[in-house]
Amino acid sequence: MLYCADFQAGDFGGIIGSVVQLIFVIAVVVALLYLIYGGFRWLISTGDKGKVSEAREHIVAAIIGLVVIFLATL
């Protein structure tokens, strides 16, 4: 059994806050990578309307994701 004599009740809130902040940072990085991926797919689409449409959907999804992430931090 683990016992930590220095653990305070207020520390738990700080730990949870740090974990939530880390999750938000990871979510922003993933959304930005998804945005870059959509842009790359658009570049290599060679004008094919189906591929351009898929790339646009990736970009729109990434932007919506970023907006949701930033609204969740308010």
C-alpha positions as CSV (number, residue, x, y, z in Angstrom):
1,M,0.0,0.0,0.0
2,L,1.3,3.4,-1.0
3,Y,1.3,6.2,1.5
4,C,2.3,9.8,0.9
5,A,2.4,11.9,4.0
6,D,2.8,15.1,2.0
7,F,-0.4,14.7,0.0
8,Q,-2.9,17.5,0.7
9,A,-6.6,17.6,-0.4
10,G,-5.8,20.7,-2.5
11,D,-3.2,18.8,-4.4
12,F,-5.9,16.6,-6.1
13,G,-7.4,19.6,-7.8
14,G,-4.1,20.7,-9.1
15,I,-3.3,17.3,-10.5
16,I,-6.7,17.1,-12.2
17,G,-6.2,20.6,-13.6
18,S,-2.8,19.7,-15.0
19,V,-4.2,16.5,-16.6
20,V,-7.0,18.4,-18.2
21,Q,-4.6,21.0,-19.5
22,L,-2.4,18.3,-21.0
23,I,-5.4,16.7,-22.7
24,F,-6.3,20.1,-24.3
25,V,-2.7,20.6,-25.5
26,I,-2.7,17.1,-27.0
27,A,-6.1,17.7,-28.7
28,V,-4.9,21.0,-30.2
29,V,-1.8,19.3,-31.6
30,V,-3.8,16.4,-33.1
31,A,-6.3,18.9,-34.7
32,L,-3.4,20.9,-36.2
33,L,-1.8,17.8,-37.5
34,Y,-5.2,16.8,-39.0
35,L,-5.4,20.2,-40.6
36,I,-1.9,19.8,-42.1
37,Y,-2.9,16.4,-43.3
38,G,-6.0,17.8,-45.1
39,G,-3.9,20.5,-46.7
40,F,-1.3,17.9,-47.9
41,R,-4.1,15.8,-49.3
42,W,-5.4,18.8,-51.1
43,L,-2.0,19.5,-52.6
44,I,-1.6,16.0,-53.9
45,S,-5.1,15.7,-55.2
46,T,-4.0,16.7,-58.7
47,G,-7.3,18.4,-59.4
48,D,-9.4,15.3,-58.9
49,K,-12.8,16.6,-57.6
50,G,-13.4,13.6,-55.3
51,K,-10.0,13.9,-53.7
52,V,-10.3,17.7,-53.3
53,S,-13.7,17.2,-51.6
54,E,-12.2,14.7,-49.2
55,A,-9.3,17.0,-48.4
56,R,-11.8,19.9,-47.8
57,E,-13.8,17.7,-45.4
58,H,-10.6,17.0,-43.5
59,I,-9.8,20.7,-43.2
60,V,-13.3,21.6,-42.2
61,A,-13.3,18.9,-39.5
62,A,-10.0,20.0,-38.2
63,I,-11.2,23.6,-37.9
64,I,-14.4,22.6,-36.2
65,G,-12.3,20.5,-33.8
66,L,-10.1,23.5,-33.0
67,V,-13.2,25.7,-32.4
68,V,-14.7,23.1,-30.1
69,I,-11.4,22.8,-28.2
70,F,-11.1,26.5,-27.7
71,L,-14.7,26.9,-26.7
72,A,-14.3,24.1,-24.1
73,T,-11.6,26.1,-22.4
74,L,-13.9,29.1,-21.8
